[in-house]
């Protein structure tokens, strides 16, 4: 993480100031160190250049050992399925199996073939109009950022699709975030391989308990991140606390109608931000002035389960085909 990022950070548990101990720096970046709250005495590690500001860390020393545990156990315990995934012609695999193959190729540091597999998987998972509407939202965010200032914080970055779209032509600093350090380690490796790591810092935290100081983030962005946060509760009020200027949220809204999709949204406890009416009301209740831009209605279909990886289905929603509304919420 960039050393200059320290001035924006506070304790996510109590918002107290942090006392830093940096043991390794390189090129203006903190590689190893820790930040301890001067009020509640909670410590937060920085390891391999990634700051971890999670308020509940039962075994911090094991955090990075867990990073590749799932893939490592799969490689060890499922040699026959690994062989099928890696030896079959890529075009013969179904999209979900192509996606998993891309992850395994990333694990092997074969980033070029990994991207080919992942791109092909995305083409197979999502209808062309759906992908076009999604890309249109990322272009809209890019245009908006041209008139802003950094650093730009990407909330719930996941696999970094929006960052990968924005970073090649960016002039400002970006901060990628996720609740999972494992995901951020993957992102760090991939973005370095793409030559896009110079303007990127990475922080792990729960968006409901942010480590940013009041009104310290000029621009907050997210790529369908809001729809993936279960039990959002006071999430938007917390984001309102840290945003100094605006929040650009790429969002997909579901129709407000009963059926399998609504049942699953309720089961996942995502209903407050999955529908346009309730989401807009929540933004306003939190103190934002919010407008919806670049609205596009398209068909969404369930992503397929893998054939080799039959236990994997990439997206939880939709459960059945439906019409969804892509848009970007601009909240000040």
C-alpha positions as CSV (number, residue, x, y, z in Angstrom):
1,X,0.0,0.0,0.0
2,X,1.1,3.5,-0.7
3,X,2.7,5.2,2.2
4,X,0.7,8.4,1.6
5,X,-2.5,6.4,2.2
6,X,-1.7,6.4,5.9
7,X,-3.1,10.0,6.4
8,X,-6.5,8.8,5.3
9,X,-6.8,5.8,7.7
10,X,-8.2,5.4,11.2
11,X,-9.2,2.4,13.3
12,X,-12.3,0.8,11.7
13,X,-13.5,-0.3,15.2
14,X,-13.6,3.0,17.0
15,X,-12.3,5.6,14.4
16,X,-9.3,6.4,16.7
17,X,-6.0,7.5,15.3
18,X,-3.4,4.9,14.4
19,X,0.2,4.6,15.4
20,X,2.3,3.1,12.6
21,X,5.2,0.7,12.8
22,X,6.8,0.2,9.4
23,X,9.4,-2.5,9.1
24,X,9.8,-2.6,5.3
25,X,9.2,0.0,2.6
26,X,10.0,0.0,-1.1
27,X,9.4,2.7,-3.6
28,X,7.1,4.8,-1.5
29,X,5.1,1.7,-0.4
30,X,4.7,-0.1,2.9
31,X,5.5,-3.7,2.4
32,X,5.5,-4.9,6.0
33,X,4.3,-3.3,9.2
34,X,1.3,-2.7,11.4
35,X,-1.0,0.1,12.6
36,X,-2.2,0.1,16.2
37,X,-5.1,2.2,17.4
38,X,-4.1,4.6,20.1
39,X,-7.5,4.4,21.7
40,X,-8.7,0.8,21.7
41,X,-5.3,-0.8,21.1
42,X,-6.4,-3.0,18.2
43,X,-3.5,-3.8,15.8
44,X,-3.9,-4.1,12.0
45,X,-1.2,-5.8,9.9
46,X,0.3,-4.8,6.6
47,X,1.8,-7.9,4.9
48,X,3.1,-8.3,1.4
49,X,2.0,-4.8,0.7
50,X,-1.7,-5.4,1.6
51,X,-3.2,-3.6,4.6
52,X,-5.7,-5.7,6.6
53,X,-8.2,-3.6,8.5
54,X,-10.6,-6.3,9.5
55,X,-12.0,-5.8,13.0
56,X,-12.1,-9.6,13.7
57,X,-9.0,-11.6,13.1
58,X,-8.9,-14.7,15.2
59,X,-5.5,-15.9,13.9
60,X,-3.8,-13.1,12.0
61,X,-0.6,-15.1,11.6
62,X,-2.5,-17.7,9.6
63,X,-4.3,-15.2,7.3
64,X,-2.0,-15.4,4.4
65,X,-1.5,-19.2,4.8
66,X,-5.2,-19.5,4.1
67,X,-4.9,-17.5,0.9
68,X,-4.4,-20.4,-1.5
69,X,-5.8,-23.2,0.7
70,X,-8.9,-23.9,-1.4
71,X,-7.1,-24.1,-4.7
72,X,-4.2,-26.0,-3.1
73,X,-6.5,-28.6,-1.6
74,X,-8.3,-28.9,-5.0
75,X,-5.0,-29.5,-6.8
76,X,-4.0,-32.1,-4.2
77,X,-7.2,-33.9,-3.7
78,X,-8.8,-33.8,-7.2
79,X,-6.0,-34.8,-9.7
80,X,-8.4,-36.4,-12.1
81,X,-10.7,-33.4,-12.3
82,X,-7.7,-31.1,-12.6
83,X,-6.4,-33.2,-15.5
84,X,-9.8,-33.0,-17.3
85,X,-10.0,-29.2,-16.8
86,X,-6.5,-28.6,-18.0
87,X,-6.2,-31.1,-20.8
88,X,-9.6,-30.6,-22.5
89,X,-9.7,-28.2,-25.5
90,X,-10.7,-24.9,-23.9
91,X,-13.7,-24.4,-26.3
92,X,-15.0,-27.8,-25.3
93,X,-15.5,-26.8,-21.7
94,X,-18.6,-25.2,-20.4
95,X,-18.3,-21.5,-19.3
96,X,-18.0,-22.3,-15.6
97,X,-15.3,-24.9,-16.1
98,X,-13.5,-22.4,-18.4
99,X,-13.6,-19.9,-15.5
100,X,-12.2,-22.4,-13.0
101,X,-9.5,-23.3,-15.5
102,X,-8.6,-19.6,-15.7
103,X,-8.2,-19.5,-11.9
104,X,-5.9,-22.6,-12.0
105,X,-3.8,-21.0,-14.7
106,X,-3.5,-17.9,-12.6
107,X,-2.3,-20.1,-9.7
108,X,0.4,-21.4,-12.1
109,X,1.3,-17.8,-13.0
110,X,0.2,-18.4,-16.6
111,X,-1.6,-15.1,-16.9
112,X,-2.0,-14.9,-20.7
113,X,-3.8,-18.3,-21.0
114,X,-5.7,-17.5,-17.8
115,X,-7.1,-14.3,-19.3
116,X,-8.1,-16.1,-22.5
117,X,-10.0,-18.7,-20.5
118,X,-11.7,-16.1,-18.3
119,X,-12.7,-13.9,-21.2
120,X,-14.2,-16.9,-23.0
121,X,-16.0,-17.9,-19.9
122,X,-17.6,-14.5,-19.5
123,X,-18.8,-14.6,-23.1
124,X,-20.5,-17.9,-22.5
125,X,-22.0,-16.9,-19.1
126,X,-23.7,-13.7,-20.0
127,X,-25.8,-12.7,-23.1
128,X,-24.2,-10.1,-25.3
129,X,-26.7,-7.4,-24.4
130,X,-26.0,-8.0,-20.8
131,X,-22.3,-7.7,-21.2
132,X,-22.7,-4.5,-23.4
133,X,-24.9,-2.9,-20.7
134,X,-22.3,-3.7,-18.0
135,X,-19.4,-2.3,-20.1
136,X,-21.5,0.8,-20.8
137,X,-21.6,1.5,-17.0
138,X,-17.9,1.1,-16.7
139,X,-17.4,3.6,-19.5
140,X,-19.8,6.0,-17.8
141,X,-17.7,5.8,-14.5
142,X,-14.5,6.4,-16.5
143,X,-16.0,9.5,-18.0
144,X,-17.1,10.8,-14.6
145,X,-13.6,10.2,-13.1
146,X,-12.0,12.4,-15.8
147,X,-13.5,15.3,-13.9
148,X,-12.6,14.3,-10.4
149,X,-9.6,13.9,-8.1
150,X,-8.0,11.0,-6.3
151,X,-7.4,8.8,-4.6
152,X,-10.3,6.7,-5.9
153,X,-11.5,3.9,-3.7
154,X,-13.1,0.9,-5.3
155,X,-15.4,-0.8,-2.9
156,X,-15.7,-4.6,-2.9
157,X,-13.3,-5.0,-5.8
158,X,-13.6,-8.7,-6.1
159,X,-11.6,-9.9,-9.1
160,X,-11.0,-6.3,-10.1
161,X,-12.9,-6.0,-13.3
162,X,-13.6,-2.3,-12.9
163,X,-10.0,-1.6,-11.9
164,X,-8.7,-3.4,-14.9
165,X,-10.9,-1.3,-17.1
166,X,-9.9,2.0,-15.5
167,X,-6.2,1.7,-14.6
168,X,-4.5,1.6,-18.0
169,X,-5.4,5.3,-18.7
170,X,-5.6,6.5,-15.1
171,X,-3.6,9.4,-13.7
172,X,-4.9,9.2,-10.2
173,X,-4.1,6.7,-7.4
174,X,-6.6,3.8,-6.8
175,X,-7.4,1.7,-3.8
176,X,-8.8,-1.7,-4.4
177,X,-10.7,-3.2,-1.4
178,X,-12.4,-6.4,-0.4
179,X,-13.4,-8.2,2.7
180,X,-11.2,-11.2,1.6
181,X,-7.4,-10.9,1.8
182,X,-7.3,-14.0,-0.3
183,X,-9.0,-12.2,-3.2
184,X,-6.6,-9.2,-2.8
185,X,-3.6,-11.4,-3.0
186,X,-4.9,-12.8,-6.2
187,X,-5.6,-9.2,-7.5
188,X,-2.1,-8.1,-6.5
189,X,-0.5,-10.9,-8.5
190,X,-2.6,-10.4,-11.6
191,X,-2.4,-6.6,-11.7
192,X,1.4,-6.8,-11.3
193,X,1.5,-9.2,-14.3
194,X,-0.5,-6.7,-16.3
195,X,1.8,-3.9,-15.4
196,X,-1.1,-2.1,-13.6
197,X,0.2,-2.3,-10.0
198,X,2.0,1.0,-9.8
199,X,-1.1,3.2,-9.1
200,X,-2.9,0.6,-7.0
201,X,-3.0,0.0,-3.2
202,X,-4.9,-2.8,-1.6
203,X,-6.8,-2.9,1.6
204,X,-8.9,-5.6,3.2
205,X,-11.9,-4.5,5.3
206,X,-15.6,-4.9,5.9
207,X,-17.4,-2.0,4.1
208,X,-19.7,-1.7,7.1
209,X,-16.7,-0.8,9.2
210,X,-14.4,1.3,7.0
211,X,-10.8,2.3,8.0
212,X,-11.2,5.6,6.3
213,X,-11.4,8.9,8.3
214,X,-14.5,11.1,8.0
215,X,-14.9,12.7,4.6
216,X,-11.4,11.4,3.5
217,X,-12.3,9.7,0.3
218,X,-12.9,12.1,-2.6
219,X,-14.4,9.5,-4.9
220,X,-15.8,6.1,-4.0
221,X,-16.7,3.6,-6.8
222,X,-18.1,0.1,-6.9
223,X,-18.9,-2.4,-9.6
224,X,-22.1,-4.2,-8.5
225,X,-20.5,-4.4,-5.0
226,X,-23.6,-3.2,-3.2
227,X,-25.6,-6.1,-4.4
228,X,-23.2,-8.6,-2.9
229,X,-23.1,-7.3,0.7
230,X,-25.4,-9.4,2.9
231,X,-27.2,-7.7,5.7
232,X,-26.0,-4.2,4.6
233,X,-27.7,-2.6,7.7
234,X,-26.0,0.8,8.2
235,X,-23.6,0.3,5.3
236,X,-24.7,3.4,3.4
237,X,-24.4,5.6,6.5
238,X,-20.9,4.4,6.9
239,X,-20.1,5.1,3.3
240,X,-21.7,8.6,3.7
241,X,-19.3,9.2,6.6
242,X,-16.1,8.6,4.6
243,X,-17.1,10.1,1.2
244,X,-16.0,13.7,0.7
245,X,-17.5,14.3,-2.8
246,X,-19.3,11.5,-4.6
247,X,-20.1,7.8,-4.8
248,X,-20.4,6.1,-8.3
249,X,-22.1,2.8,-7.9
250,X,-22.6,0.5,-10.9
251,X,-25.8,-1.4,-9.9
252,X,-28.1,-4.0,-11.3
253,X,-31.7,-3.8,-10.1
254,X,-34.2,-6.7,-10.2
255,X,-37.9,-6.3,-10.9
256,X,-40.0,-6.0,-7.8
257,X,-42.1,-9.1,-8.3
258,X,-42.6,-12.3,-6.5
259,X,-41.0,-15.5,-7.7
260,X,-37.8,-17.6,-7.3
261,X,-35.6,-14.5,-7.7
262,X,-37.3,-12.6,-5.0
263,X,-37.2,-15.6,-2.7
264,X,-33.5,-16.0,-3.2
265,X,-32.9,-12.3,-2.7
266,X,-34.7,-12.5,0.6
267,X,-32.9,-15.7,1.6
268,X,-29.5,-13.9,0.9
269,X,-30.8,-10.8,2.8
270,X,-30.0,-8.6,-0.2
271,X,-33.5,-7.1,-0.7
272,X,-32.8,-3.6,0.6
273,X,-30.3,-2.8,-2.3
274,X,-31.5,-5.1,-5.0
275,X,-34.6,-3.1,-6.0
276,X,-34.6,0.4,-7.3
277,X,-37.2,1.9,-5.0
278,X,-35.8,0.6,-1.8
279,X,-32.1,1.3,-2.8
280,X,-32.8,4.9,-3.7
281,X,-34.7,5.4,-0.4
282,X,-31.8,3.9,1.5
283,X,-29.3,6.3,-0.1
284,X,-31.5,9.3,0.8
285,X,-32.0,8.1,4.3
286,X,-28.2,7.9,4.7
287,X,-27.8,11.5,3.7
288,X,-26.9,11.2,0.0
289,X,-28.4,13.1,-2.9
290,X,-28.7,10.3,-5.4
291,X,-29.6,10.1,-9.1
292,X,-29.7,7.2,-11.5
293,X,-27.8,7.5,-14.8
294,X,-27.3,5.4,-17.9
295,X,-30.3,3.1,-17.3
296,X,-30.5,0.0,-19.5
297,X,-32.9,-2.9,-19.3
298,X,-31.6,-6.3,-20.5
299,X,-32.3,-10.0,-20.1
300,X,-30.4,-11.8,-17.3
301,X,-30.1,-15.6,-17.2
302,X,-28.7,-17.9,-14.5
303,X,-25.0,-18.7,-14.9
304,X,-24.5,-22.4,-15.6
305,X,-23.1,-24.9,-13.2
306,X,-19.9,-26.5,-14.2
307,X,-19.9,-30.0,-15.8
308,X,-16.5,-31.0,-14.4
309,X,-16.9,-28.6,-11.5
310,X,-20.6,-29.4,-10.9
311,X,-20.6,-27.9,-7.4
312,X,-19.8,-24.4,-8.7
313,X,-22.2,-21.8,-10.1
314,X,-20.5,-18.4,-10.4
315,X,-23.5,-16.1,-9.7
316,X,-26.2,-16.6,-7.1
317,X,-28.7,-14.5,-9.0
318,X,-30.8,-14.6,-11.0
319,X,-32.3,-18.0,-10.2
320,X,-34.5,-17.8,-13.3
321,X,-34.4,-15.6,-16.4
322,X,-35.7,-12.1,-15.9
323,X,-35.3,-8.5,-17.1
324,X,-32.9,-6.5,-15.0
325,X,-32.0,-2.8,-15.0
326,X,-28.3,-1.8,-15.3
327,X,-27.5,1.7,-14.2
328,X,-24.9,3.9,-12.3
329,X,-26.0,5.6,-9.2
330,X,-24.3,9.0,-8.7
331,X,-24.6,9.9,-5.0
332,X,-23.3,13.2,-3.5
